[in-house]
Amino acid sequence: MEKIYILLASGFEEVEAITPADVLRRAGYEVFLVSTTGAPNVKGVHNIEVKCDIFMNDVIVDGATMLLLPGGIPGATNLMANERVKKLITQFHDSGKWIAAICAAPMILGEMHLLKGKKATCYPGFEKHLHGAIVVDRPAISDGKIITGRGIGAAMAFSLEIVKNLSGEASMLEMKKKMVVD
């Protein structure tokens, strides 16, 4: 089964983490909520505490399919300040694995210079951090092995874009139908 790791830092945007976790589990992926704080539970920006499945040390790059970074402030800035997170992003990128980021989190990829020449989107106002990217105004976009989403209102489109890239358009359309997404 394909493994997807969703990194949770204090202050993450709950909808941007839980929507993809739910949609991707429905699509048949093995999804792990990963604590980057060292605590088993991580509190989101709206004080919703989420029990994580594993810790950072438990993430295994070999055999993994995707690393997913939810947004939220200070969640995204906490991810960006974490050297272990940046090392993991580099490992996924250098191994040719998928990386997905939504809302403010694409700034991490931009600041790490991973978006050069790639189409990307992010929360309005964070475009200046997408160094070298071709910034597009879309709910979600994929370019190469990187998928970005605009923000909380785009969480479903972002999740479906991931399904489309990992499983194909037919699987994505089937998920939309099952979840009654117009």
NORQUI-V32297 format. One record per residue. N is the residue number from 0. RES is the residue in three letters. PHI is phi as a letter, one per 20 degrees, with the letter a starting at -180 (999 if undefined). NEAR is the number of other C-alpha atoms within 12 Angstrom. Layout:
<<N & RES & PHI & NEAR> <N & RES & PHI & NEAR>>
//
This chain:
<<0 & MET & 999 & 13> <1 & GLU & f & 25> <2 & LYS & d & 28> <3 & ILE & c & 42> <4 & TYR & d & 46> <5 & ILE & d & 48> <6 & LEU & e & 56> <7 & LEU & d & 53> <8 & ALA & d & 44> <9 & SER & g & 37> <10 & GLY & n & 34> <11 & PHE & f & 42> <12 & GLU & e & 41> <13 & GLU & g & 39> <14 & VAL & f & 31> <15 & GLU & f & 44> <16 & ALA & e & 52> <17 & ILE & f & 34> <18 & THR & g & 31> <19 & PRO & f & 43> <20 & ALA & g & 41> <21 & ASP & f & 28> <22 & VAL & f & 35> <23 & LEU & f & 40> <24 & ARG & f & 26> <25 & ARG & f & 22> <26 & ALA & e & 32> <27 & GLY & n & 20> <28 & TYR & e & 24> <29 & GLU & e & 24> <30 & VAL & d & 33> <31 & PHE & d & 34> <32 & LEU & e & 39> <33 & VAL & d & 38> <34 & SER & f & 38> <35 & THR & e & 39> <36 & THR & e & 28> <37 & GLY & n & 22> <38 & ALA & e & 20> <39 & PRO & f & 21> <40 & ASN & d & 24> <41 & VAL & c & 32> <42 & LYS & e & 27> <43 & GLY & e & 32> <44 & VAL & f & 26> <45 & HIS & d & 18> <46 & ASN & m & 15> <47 & ILE & e & 18> <48 & GLU & e & 23> <49 & VAL & d & 30> <50 & LYS & e & 21> <51 & CYS & e & 30> <52 & ASP & e & 27> <53 & ILE & b & 27> <54 & PHE & d & 27> <55 & MET & g & 33> <56 & ASN & f & 19> <57 & ASP & e & 20> <58 & VAL & f & 32> <59 & ILE & d & 24> <60 & VAL & f & 28> <61 & ASP & f & 19> <62 & GLY & n & 19> <63 & ALA & e & 29> <64 & THR & d & 35> <65 & MET & b & 42> <66 & LEU & d & 50> <67 & LEU & c & 50> <68 & LEU & d & 54> <69 & PRO & f & 56> <70 & GLY & e & 47> <71 & GLY & n & 38> <72 & ILE & c & 30> <73 & PRO & e & 24> <74 & GLY & g & 38> <75 & ALA & f & 41> <76 & THR & f & 32> <77 & ASN & f & 33> <78 & LEU & f & 40> <79 & MET & f & 36> <80 & ALA & e & 22> <81 & ASN & e & 24> <82 & GLU & f & 17> <83 & ARG & f & 23> <84 & VAL & f & 36> <85 & LYS & f & 30> <86 & LYS & f & 23> <87 & LEU & f & 34> <88 & ILE & g & 41> <89 & THR & f & 23> <90 & GLN & f & 22> <91 & PHE & f & 31> <92 & HIS & f & 28> <93 & ASP & f & 16> <94 & SER & e & 20> <95 & GLY & m & 20> <96 & LYS & e & 30> <97 & TRP & f & 36> <98 & ILE & c & 43> <99 & ALA & c & 54> <100 & ALA & b & 55> <101 & ILE & c & 56> <102 & CYS & m & 47> <103 & ALA & e & 43> <104 & ALA & f & 54> <105 & PRO & g & 50> <106 & MET & f & 45> <107 & ILE & f & 42> <108 & LEU & f & 46> <109 & GLY & f & 34> <110 & GLU & f & 25> <111 & MET & e & 25> <112 & HIS & m & 21> <113 & LEU & e & 33> <114 & LEU & d & 35> <115 & LYS & g & 21> <116 & GLY & m & 17> <117 & LYS & d & 26> <118 & LYS & f & 30> <119 & ALA & b & 45> <120 & THR & c & 43> <121 & CYS & a & 46> <122 & TYR & f & 37> <123 & PRO & g & 24> <124 & GLY & o & 17> <125 & PHE & d & 30> <126 & GLU & g & 29> <127 & LYS & f & 21> <128 & HIS & e & 30> <129 & LEU & e & 35> <130 & HIS & g & 25> <131 & GLY & n & 21> <132 & ALA & e & 29> <133 & ILE & e & 24> <134 & VAL & f & 34> <135 & VAL & c & 22> <136 & ASP & d & 20> <137 & ARG & c & 27> <138 & PRO & f & 30> <139 & ALA & b & 38> <140 & ILE & b & 35> <141 & SER & c & 35> <142 & ASP & b & 27> <143 & GLY & m & 22> <144 & LYS & d & 30> <145 & ILE & d & 41> <146 & ILE & c & 44> <147 & THR & c & 53> <148 & GLY & c & 47> <149 & ARG & f & 40> <150 & GLY & r & 38> <151 & ILE & g & 33> <152 & GLY & f & 23> <153 & ALA & d & 31> <154 & ALA & g & 39> <155 & MET & f & 34> <156 & ALA & f & 33> <157 & PHE & f & 44> <158 & SER & f & 46> <159 & LEU & f & 43> <160 & GLU & f & 38> <161 & ILE & f & 44> <162 & VAL & g & 39> <163 & LYS & g & 26> <164 & ASN & f & 29> <165 & LEU & e & 31> <166 & SER & c & 21> <167 & GLY & o & 16> <168 & GLU & f & 16> <169 & ALA & f & 17> <170 & SER & f & 23> <171 & MET & f & 29> <172 & LEU & f & 22> <173 & GLU & f & 21> <174 & MET & f & 30> <175 & LYS & g & 23> <176 & LYS & f & 13> <177 & LYS & f & 14> <178 & MET & e & 17> <179 & VAL & l & 10> <180 & VAL & e & 15> <181 & ASP & f & 12>>
//
